[in-house]
Amino acid sequence: MLKIEDVKKIYKSNDKKIKGYFIEFNDGRKIHLTKRRTIIALLILIKYGEGTEADLAKGSSKIPEIKKTLSGKIPDEYIQDFYGDAN
């Protein structure tokens, strides 16, 4: 089972053939994401087992919790403090 505490690092791909971002875990597993906005949505799913747009909205406590857990493992600009409508 994936756990947010097991994230080793989150980074942008340097390979021109593979665009996007990777979430790398301590055991070597990697998840490839093409859009930066999807990083936080997936991290919420991993940590809480479910997620809604409300979890990404202003006032949600989930984003600050995840940012604190991943401090030093992800560039600050990869996760905003809150997100508007996904559309």
One Martini backbone bead per residue (centre of mass of N, CA, C, O) as a GRO file, in nm:
protein
   87
    1MET     BB    1   0.098   0.036   0.021
    2LEU     BB    2   0.054   0.362  -0.010
    3LYS     BB    3   0.248   0.633   0.138
    4ILE     BB    4   0.327   0.956   0.206
    5GLU     BB    5   0.576   0.888   0.393
    6ASP     BB    6   0.719   0.726   0.131
    7VAL     BB    7   0.813   0.974   0.001
    8LYS     BB    8   1.102   1.086  -0.151
    9LYS     BB    9   1.007   1.238  -0.432
   10ILE     BB   10   0.934   1.532  -0.636
   11TYR     BB   11   0.950   1.558  -1.001
   12LYS     BB   12   1.074   1.662  -1.296
   13SER     BB   13   1.120   1.570  -1.601
   14ASN     BB   14   1.420   1.528  -1.815
   15ASP     BB   15   1.266   1.380  -2.032
   16LYS     BB   16   1.156   1.451  -2.352
   17LYS     BB   17   0.962   1.187  -2.377
   18ILE     BB   18   0.882   1.251  -2.061
   19LYS     BB   19   0.631   1.425  -1.954
   20GLY     BB   20   0.642   1.573  -1.632
   21TYR     BB   21   0.587   1.383  -1.331
   22PHE     BB   22   0.726   1.248  -1.020
   23ILE     BB   23   0.657   0.991  -0.784
   24GLU     BB   24   0.881   0.886  -0.535
   25PHE     BB   25   0.966   0.602  -0.361
   26ASN     BB   26   1.162   0.431  -0.137
   27ASP     BB   27   1.116   0.149  -0.319
   28GLY     BB   28   1.111   0.285  -0.638
   29ARG     BB   29   0.853   0.373  -0.695
   30LYS     BB   30   0.648   0.519  -0.968
   31ILE     BB   31   0.466   0.816  -1.061
   32HIS     BB   32   0.305   0.939  -1.347
   33LEU     BB   33   0.253   1.287  -1.438
   34THR     BB   34   0.140   1.544  -1.660
   35LYS     BB   35   0.014   1.726  -1.428
   36ARG     BB   36   0.059   1.929  -1.161
   37ARG     BB   37  -0.238   1.934  -1.041
   38THR     BB   38  -0.242   1.613  -0.983
   39ILE     BB   39  -0.064   1.576  -0.740
   40ILE     BB   40  -0.253   1.658  -0.503
   41ALA     BB   41  -0.483   1.465  -0.567
   42LEU     BB   42  -0.317   1.205  -0.526
   43LEU     BB   43  -0.217   1.261  -0.238
   44ILE     BB   44  -0.498   1.259  -0.113
   45LEU     BB   45  -0.567   0.969  -0.190
   46ILE     BB   46  -0.335   0.836  -0.040
   47LYS     BB   47  -0.390   0.952   0.250
   48TYR     BB   48  -0.739   0.926   0.253
   49GLY     BB   49  -0.882   0.743   0.004
   50GLU     BB   50  -1.002   1.031  -0.073
   51GLY     BB   51  -1.167   1.289  -0.290
   52THR     BB   52  -1.232   1.640  -0.336
   53GLU     BB   53  -1.269   1.963  -0.422
   54ALA     BB   54  -1.278   2.061  -0.123
   55ASP     BB   55  -0.976   1.968  -0.065
   56LEU     BB   56  -0.873   2.220  -0.270
   57ALA     BB   57  -0.990   2.440  -0.118
   58LYS     BB   58  -1.035   2.697   0.054
   59GLY     BB   59  -0.977   2.589   0.400
   60SER     BB   60  -0.832   2.342   0.375
   61SER     BB   61  -0.626   2.107   0.566
   62LYS     BB   62  -0.484   1.908   0.362
   63ILE     BB   63  -0.262   2.067   0.220
   64PRO     BB   64  -0.089   2.153   0.467
   65GLU     BB   65  -0.032   1.862   0.561
   66ILE     BB   66   0.117   1.767   0.307
   67LYS     BB   67   0.334   1.985   0.297
   68LYS     BB   68   0.458   1.908   0.569
   69THR     BB   69   0.527   1.610   0.507
   70LEU     BB   70   0.692   1.710   0.223
   71SER     BB   71   0.915   1.859   0.328
   72GLY     BB   72   1.189   1.857   0.096
   73LYS     BB   73   1.039   1.668  -0.149
   74ILE     BB   74   0.914   1.943  -0.267
   75PRO     BB   75   0.845   2.193  -0.446
   76ASP     BB   76   0.654   2.456  -0.355
   77GLU     BB   77   0.524   2.515  -0.653
   78TYR     BB   78   0.361   2.234  -0.685
   79ILE     BB   79   0.183   2.351  -0.437
   80GLN     BB   80  -0.086   2.499  -0.361
   81ASP     BB   81  -0.299   2.630  -0.122
   82PHE     BB   82  -0.518   2.644  -0.358
   83TYR     BB   83  -0.813   2.558  -0.559
   84GLY     BB   84  -1.011   2.571  -0.807
   85ASP     BB   85  -1.175   2.484  -1.053
   86ALA     BB   86  -1.115   2.208  -1.260
   87ASN     BB   87  -1.236   2.347  -1.525
   0.00000   0.00000   0.00000
